[in-house]
Amino acid sequence: MLPVVVIIGRPNVGKSTLFNRLTGKPIAIVHDAPGVTRDRREGQASLGPLRFMLIDTAGLESVETKKGADPIQQKMRTQTERAMQNADVVLFVIDGREGVTHEDEAFSRFLHKRGVNVLPVINKCEGKTQDDVVLEMESMGFGSPVAISAEHNDGMMDLYEALQPFVPEVELADDDVEAPAEIDVDVEKKTKDQTVRIAVIGRPNAGKSTFLNALLGEERLITSPIAGTTRDAVYIRWNYKNTPVLLTDTAGFRRKAKVQETLEKMSVEDGLRALQFSNVVVLMVDATQPLDHQDLSLGDKITQEGRGIVVAVNKWDLVENPSQKLNEIREKLEESLPQAGKVPMITLSALRAKNVEKVMDAVLEVYKHWNNRIPTAKLNLWLREATDYHTPPMVSGRRLKLRYMTQTKRRPPTFVLFVSQKKDFPQDYVRYLQQSLRAYFELDGVPLRFLLRKAKNPFSD
């Protein structure tokens, strides 16, 4: 179990920049606008020989409880308190350019009441520290502060020395050091990690965060009727039926024409990155809204990226004609996403926590096939049956011959078909083979890659 380090402070003091610096990758969105981070983010971090779990928290405008306060701010405060419950140490960050503010003093009182270990940090120092700022922070009663510049990587040795009493050093072989949880992107080459990476995407207010909260059995993510509540992609390590999974909540996707603000564009890019780094994607749709172009466009993006797909139809308890609605959605999906076959579709109510585990069961089933390799002997047995049932067509007066087939890759399954003639090979026959293969090996929800190769004639020489 890694030690837990929590970053806390008011908006725009550089918490997310420090988080990105210590985790080694630009995981958290960094923007000049205050309050960008809302949900707490976790990642495995390192500083020299120190290894720890790092948690980035929301930039709260106020940590004091007030009647009539903004509901989202209240939920952000709750998330921050939960993050601190298991903290070995809290990095209390202030802005060295602005000095100690009234909000910083409020955070100081908040931390003293919690009785946690606090390491004061002055960020944005860029090689120089104002003595008055140091004295002001020392007067808060947490000891001598560490001056750093997270953006420019200054002061990291001082931070390392200050963290040593709270985070024991560990000597690990290179193979034992795990990369930050959110950024292990090589899903093709990494074989030791059996974690199933699952991204949940969809339009705003489809119920993505509510679904994940219901699945986890806790208010891990901030939810609100207001569109755009989730901004960063939030990664959560979890175990489901003895299977390690990495769940990813993402910001709602709107049509490009409607995405104008820089912050929203960054949120969308963050969500797309989460999609690309996942194994299986849950496309969350709102059953009370028509399945529109944006939903189908996201589905197409998932299959184009070669990810497995499960469609979760949320708010099903509000549908008046379930049978008709189900048929409408299924027809649109099969028409728009033929490359994924009959996409697994689960109806649920995230708010009532109904059928949420069925979504996970479908995800693991899709992952099993997405990650599987079919033996060549079985492939060619199927190929003989498929060509016997539907004889290959004639091309340029000669009947095509399908010599043999092999699977060259997994994740997604990629097949090479060796044929007598590659040029002008009819695409409709390729589609027939794909559909037949999918049905034979039960590969619904899994995009398939088909490559044609011209088989050499052994008598040509």
N, C-alpha and C positions, 0 to 999 in steps of 0.2 A: 504494500500500500504506500503510495507516494505521499510525502508531506503536501499540505494544501496551503497555497499562498493566494490571498485575495487582494485585488487592487480596488481601492475605493477613493472617491473624491468627487468634487463638484464637476459640472460640465466643462469640457474644453481645457482640462489641465494636462491632457496627453495620456490618459489611461490606456486607450486602445493602441496608441503608438507604442507604449511600453509593452503591452501584451504581445503585439506583433514582433517586437524586437526579441523578447525572451522566448517566444515559441518558434522563432526563426522564419516565419512566413507572414505575408500580409493577409491574415485571416480575418481580422476585424475591420470593418469599414471605418476609415478615418476621414473626417470632414470638419470644416470650420463651424458648421451649424451646431448649436448646443443640443444635447439630448439625443444624439444619433443612436447610441447604444441603449437598448431597453431591456432585452433579456440578458441574463448572465451567460457568458460564454466560457467554455472550459477548453484547455489544451495542455498537453504535456510540454513542459518547458525545461530549459537547461541554462545554467550560468556556470561556466567552467565545469568542475566535477559535481556540481549540485544538480539534482534532478527533482522536479516537483510538479504537482498539478497546479496550474495557474488559472485563476478565475477573474475575468473582466466583468465589472458590474456597471450598472447604469449611472450616468451622470445626473444625479438628483439635484433639482433646483432647491429643494429643501428636504432635510431629513426629519424635520419636526412634524408631528402629527397635527393636522389642522382640520377643523370641520369644513366641509364644502370643498376640500382639495380635489384637484383633478384626479379622476379614477385611475387613469393610466399611471400618474405619478405615484399614487398610493400602491399600486401593484408593483411598480419598479422598486419602491422602498421595501416591500415584502420580499422581493427576490434578492435584494441586497442583504437583508437580515438573514435569510436562509443560507446564502453563500458563506456568511461569517460564522455560522454555527459550528462548522467543523474545521475552521481555519487554524493552522498552526501559527500563522502570522498574517497581519494585514498591512499592506503597503498603502499608507495614507499619503496621497499625492496632491501637491499644490502647484500652482503656476509661479515660477520664480520671477517672471516678468511683472506680474501683477502684485505679488506679495500676498500676505495673509488677508483674506476678506472676511466679511461677516458670515458668509456661507461656510468658509473653512472653519471658522470658530464654532459654528453649529455642528459641523461634522466632528470636531474635536470633542464636544460635549456628548454627542451620540456614541462615539467610540469609548469614552471613559465609562459610560453607563453599562456598556456591554462587557467590560472587563477582559478584552481580548489583547493578545500581544500585538503591539503596533510599532511599525518601523516608519518614521516620517521620511518622506522623499520630496525634494524640491526639484521639479522638472523644468525644462526649457532654460537651463543655465548657460549652455553653449560656452563652456570654458571659464565662466566667471560667475561668482555668487555674491549677491549683495549681503553685507554683514547684517544689516537691519532685518532682512528677510530671515536669515538664520536665527537671529535672536528672537524674532517674533514666533517662529515655529518651535524653538526650544522652550519658550514660555508656555506652550500648550501642555507640557508635562510628559512628552513621549521620548525624551532624550535628544541627542544630537541628530539632526537630519542628514540625509545623504543627498548631495547635489549631483544631478545627472542631466543629460540631454538624451532622451530616448530616441529622438529623431536622428541625432548625429552620433549615437553610440558612445557618448562621453560618460565617464563616471561609473562604468559597469564594474570595474575592479572594486571600487568603494562599495557598490551595492552588493557584490559577491561577499565581501568581508562582513558586511552588516547582516547578511542573511545566514551566515554560517551557524550562529547559535540556534537558529530555528530549523534549519534544513541540513541534516547531516550529509557529509560527502559520501559518495558511493563510487566504487571502482567497478566499472562495467566493461565487458568486452564489447567491441563494436557491434557484434551481432545481437547483443542483449539490449542495446539502446533503441527504444522505439521512437519513431518519428512522431512529431506532433499529431494528435488524434485526427485533426481535420484535414491534413494535407498529404496523406499518403495516396498519391494519385496514380501510381502505376498498378492498375488493377490487372494488367496482363502478366507482368513478370513476378509479382509478389505472390508466393505460394504458401509461405509459412503462416501468414496471418489469415485465420479462418473467419474473421469478422465480416458479416454481411452488411454492406453499406447501402442504406435505404434513404432516399430523398423523397420528401413529400412536397409536391408543387401543385399550383393551381391558381385560379383567379383570386383577387382579394375577397375576403369574407366567405370563402368556401368552407372554412372550418378546419384548416390544417393544424393550427395550434391547439384547438379544442380537441381534435382527434388524438394528438400526441399526449396531451394531458390525461385524457381518458385511458389511453393505453398504459401510461406510466403510473396512473393512480394517484397523481399529485398535480398541483398547480405549478408545474415546472416552467411553463411558458405563459407570457402575458397574453390575455385574450381581451378583445373589445369589439363592439359592433362597428367601430370606426375603421374604415378601410386604411390599410397601410400601417397597422399597429406593429407588425413584425418588419424589421429592417435588415438586420444582419441574418445570414444563414447561421442557425444555432445547431451545434452538433452535440449529441447526447449518447454516451456509451451506455449500453443496457444489455441484459440477457433475456432472451425469450425462449422458453422451453429448452434450456441448456445450450442455446445458440447465441454466441456473442454478436451483437448488432450495433451499428452506429447509425442512429436516427438523425435526420437532418430536417429541421423546419426552415422554410424559406419565405421570403417576402412574396406577396401576391403579384402575379404577372398581369399587367394590362397590355392593351394593344400599343405598339410602338408609337403610334400617332398621339396617344394620350400621355405618354411618358415624357414630360418636359423638364422637370427639375433634376439637377445634377444628382442629388441625394437618391432620388428614386431610380435613376439610371444605374447608380452604383449598387443599389439593392438588387436590381434585376440581374446585373452582371454577376453579383455574388451568388444569386440563385442558380444561374446558368452554370456557374463553376461547380456548384454542388451537384447539379444534374450530371455533369460530365464525369465527376469523380465517384459517382454512385455505381452500384451493381444493378439494383432494381429501383424503379421510380414508381411511387404511388401518385397517380394523377387524381387529385381531389376535385370533384365537381359538385356543384350545388343543385340538388334535385328540384328546388323551387324555381330555378332559372332554366331557360332553354339551353341545350348544349350548343354553344356557338363556335364561331371560327377560332376564337382564342383558345378554347379548350382543345379543339382538334389540332390546332397549330402546335400546341404544347405536346400533344400525343405524337405528332409527326417528328418533333424535335427529339423526343425520347428515343424513338426507333432509329432515327438517323444517327444518333450517337451510339447506337448499338446496346442500349440498356434494356433490361427486362422491364415490363410494364404491367401494372395492376391498376384498374380504374376503381376508385372508391366513390360511390354516389352517396353523398352526405345529405342530411336533413330529410331522410326518407319518411320519417314519421309525419311530415307535413304534406306529403303527396296525396292528392285526392283519388287519382286513378292509377294505382301502382302498376298494374299489368300493362296498360297502354304506354305509360311513361318508360317502363323497362324496355319494351319493344322499340320505342322511338330511339332511345339511347343506343341500344345494341345495333340497330340498323345503321345509324350514323357512324358508329365506331368501325363496323366491318367495312363500310363503304370508304371511309377516310383512311383507315389504317390496315390495309390488306397485308402489309409486310409483317404484321404481328399476329395474324390469324384471328381466332376468336379470343379477344383479350379478356382475361379473367375480370369479372365485374362483381363487386360486392356492394350491396346496399346497406346503409348504416345510419345511426343517429349518434354522432359524436357527443352531443350535449347529454344524451341519456346513456352514453357508454354502451350502446347496443351494437353488436356485431363487430366491434373494433378488433377483437382477436381474430375474427375470420379474415380480416384484411391481412394480418400478419401471416396467417397460415397460407394464404394465397401467395404472398410475397416469397415465402420460403420455398414453396413448390416451384414457382417460376425460377427462383435462383438456382435450384437444384438442376433444372434443365439448361439454364443459361450457362452454368458452370460445368456441364457434363461433356464427356467425350464419348462418342458412339464408336464401338469397334468397327474396323473396316469390313470384317466379315458380315456383320449385321447390316451395314450400309449396302453392301453389294447384293445381299439377299433381298433387301427391299427394292433395290434398283431393278433387279430381274423381274420382280412381281409388278413393279410400276410400268415397265416397258412392255411386259406381256399384256397388261390390262389396256394400255394405250400405246400403240406402236409408234415409235419415232417417225416424224414426217419425212417427206422427200425434199431434198434441196438440190437444185441444178440437175435433176434427173436421177439423183442417187439417194438412197435411203440413209439417213443418219444412223451411225452406230455409236452407242454409248459403251465405252470399253469398261471403265470401272470408276469408282468414286472413293474419296478418302476425306476425312475431316482433318484440317490442318491447324485449326485454332479453336479455342473455347472463348467464351466471354466477349462477344457473342459467338455462337457456333458458326464456323466458316468451313465451307466444303469446296473441294476441287473436283470437278467432273471432267474426265478425260474422254474426248469425243473424236470421231473420225474427221469432222469438219467444224471448225469454230466459226468461220466466216458465215454470216447470214443465218446463224442458228436462231430459229424462231423463238421470240420472247414469250409467246403464249405457251410454248411447250416447257420453257423454263419455269413459268408460273405454275403450270400443272405439276411439275416435279417438286417445286417448293411446297405447294399445298398438300401433295401426297406424302412427302417426307414429314411435314408438320403433323399431319393426322396420324401417321404410322407410329411416330415416336412421342406423340403428345407434347408438342412444343409450342402450345398457345401462349401468347404473351412474350415470346422470345423472338427477336428479329434474327433472321437467317441471312448469311452471306453466301452467295453462290458464285463461284469462279469457273470459267470454262477454259480448258487447256486442250490443245491438239495432241492427240496420242500419236506417238511415232509408229510408223509402219515397220515391223521387224524384218520385212522382206525387201525394204527399199534399197538396201545396199547390195 
